[in-house]
Amino acid sequence: HALLAGEAAPRVQAVQDQQTRAPQTVAVAIPTFRRPELLRACLCSVLEQEVPGYTVRVVVIDNDTGGSARAVADDVAQSFPGRLKYLQEPEPGLSRVRNRALDESVGDDFLVFIDDDEVAQQGWLIGLLGAADEFGSGIVQGRVDSELPMDVPQWAYTARAFQRSFPPRGTALRSAIAGNVLIRMSTVRDRNASFDPVFGRTGGEDTDFFSRLARAGAAIVSCPEARVTETVSADRLKASWVFRRYVRSASVWVRIQRKQHSLLRVVLDRTASASWHLLRGLSSLALLPIMGSRGVRSEEHTSELQSHSDLVCRLLLEKK
């Protein structure tokens, strides 16, 4: 942590200079659904962030009609008086929850999203704000690292579902994910943007939202210094879960592409690449019995097969 803070110090000078200006307001929104103990860790990591010159408040938006997050939110709020607000969003779906966050922060300068299963590292929030000030961008994407259990199977280390590459600081992006992102609220207000309810139950509402903002002229930049750590639960450490995630992501990707382009263009642009990936995927599939006979677990090859056939899934999963 000390090294990270030291590396980031020259870059966040603009944030520290904010102390001499009128304070800007930051709302940190945490969507949650039936994960109270993970939420507790997330809340504490966010509320303990030190951001001189900014007024920061946290909004928990509970999508559970039973209010499973209320007790944790009320308990944590006692240690941070006036800085934490609990809301319930009865309509199911992440799009509804994120739009509730947009409505709640309409008068703020910045809105930051973090997931309830993530823990913010030291310097996280000041890193996001510093990048927004340095690059003048409307959106800043922070880095998400996965924390795997000690007894994780070897194949999980190579599965792209848990190992994410991240571009250098200030890289221009065409979209973003909402697990660790800062939004300059004027960017949203100027474009009257909101999350599409169509993606509320499938996921992908964030990719659709940020790609639309980018096409409308909003600048999205990367900030690897603004790190959060995601807790990977045991139920995700199965090849079947990873496969379902790839299928779901591919399906969502196609829907987003079809909103932007005709299906014919999507297919033509990717046919050659998809054919190559299909051949590699079929080759991997054919080799699984042979590799299995050598004592290699077929699970270790599942993520490789998925990556080979990823583009094919994107083209073929939806025909409507």
Beta strands, then each sheet from edge to edge (+ up, - down):
strand 1: 24-32
strand 2: 54-62
strand 3: 84-88
strand 4: 110-114
strand 5: 118-120
strand 6: 139-147
strand 7: 180-184
strand 8: 220-231
sheet 1: 3+ 2+ 1+ 4+ 7- 6+ 8+ 5-
end
